[in-house]
Amino acid sequence: MKLLGSDIRRYARVWYRSITLHFGVLTSSRADFLFFFAGKVLRMAFFLVFFLALFSITPMIAGYTKGEVLLFFATMNMIDVLVQLLWYRGLTILPNMVKRGDFDLILTKPISPLFQVAFHVFDFFDLATVPVALGIIAYAFSFLPALTAMQWVGYVVFVFIGLFLAFAVNLFLASLTFYAVESANLWWMYRDLIYVARFPPEVFPNGVRIVFTYVIPILMIVSFSTKAALGRLSPGVALYAIVLTFLALFATVRFWKRGLQAYQSASS
């Protein structure tokens, strides 16, 4: 236990030092910081305006009311913000680190390369937008009747399941860098799918829903928490999502480790 506590403190110091340095880079230009933050808030506002425009011409979408559809959007937005805040930025710059040889330096350090790569960038722009994202979620819940304790538990649990599954997908994409450095298009595809999935799954044809649930589990990441909150997630599908998430985490960590073994130094 003493050794574990020492490791936790060491990793916490490394993380704190990394995000402090990154924050210094971000704030080197106050104008850039303010404009970037304003851009993110405006993007959320445009999504909200688009949503309100839809319900100005129809009372329901795919059997969901205004508040329910808004909750799908708001939850997707929060999960997306948290993913970008915690690890997305770090993993997406791995190809450039490999090209420049910076990844070789990480391998010389007495710390997990996965931890160093994934969490060395903490996006303070997204941290500043968390209150806005929470406000949209609260606004969505204001349209809904009071949730039962089980619905609240389901919502929170599947928000975390969505985050864990998103990490597994992101780690898989990052691990592909060890085999093919040019993987930027895959990251853009992931982002596009996340935004497509901000609507209730029932708006998609059945075949698309099956693919986006069981093949490319985007709907599990962004939609299952809302369906759990609304009482529309069957126990069998919920159990499948939980099992799949932990299997995906295990498999992608193994894939990352195999990629490390296949990695050839930029200087070699």
DATA-V930422 format. One record per helix or strand of 3 or more residues. SS is the DSSP state (H for helix, E for strand). FROM is the first residue (numbers start at 1). TO is the last residue. If there is no record, write none. Layout:
SS/FROM/TO + SS/FROM/TO
This chain:
H/2/26 + H/30/54 + H/66/92 + H/94/100 + H/102/107 + H/113/119 + H/124/141 + H/149/178 + H/184/196 + H/201/203 + H/206/215 + H/218/222 + H/224/229 + H/235/262
